[in-house]
Amino acid sequence: MAEITLNLVAVPKAQAYEELQQHVKAALAGIDDPIAGMATMSCLIHHAFGHLWTGFYRVVTPGKLLRVGPYQGTLGCLEIKFGKGVCGTAAEKGETQVVADVHAFPGHIACDARSASEIVVPVYGKNRELIAVLDIDSASKSTFDEVDRRELETMMRWFQE
């Protein structure tokens, strides 16, 4: 790893994720600590794509409450209830949420007013229990698509291994 972080903003998305996946695997080789994994992935994803906010909300009360974990960006919301906002919806449903316009999402929680679009991916642990959600915010509308969904879901499988 010549670089600690990659800047993949100008690289075609599929190729960028391929490079990022390799970088994440190399950085986390031999590591099995989920918090270290969250911190490392937050950093690498954030800097690779230049997102507004990239990080994890950890499950602290199963089925009820998420609390901010490792992240990159401005101050995040400290706690989010299951079923509230994009993160709480992803946690409650156990499904990735791709939101082209957060202002059109019912109950959106505006931790940063600059956020325009968002993707939230459920993160499952070794026993298939929900341990967190990965939350990525962009200052531009319609930033995230099915490529992001597929690639980020694949990346989050690291926590099950």
Secondary structure, DSSP 4 states (H G I P E B T S, - for coil): ---SS---TTS-HHHHHHHHHHHHHHHTTT---HHHHHHHHHHHHHHHHT-SEEEEEEEEETTTEEEEEEEEESPPPSEEETTSHHHHHHHHHTS-EEES-GGGSTT---SSTT--EEEEEEEE-TTS-EEEEEEEEESSTT---HHHHHHHHHHHGGGG-
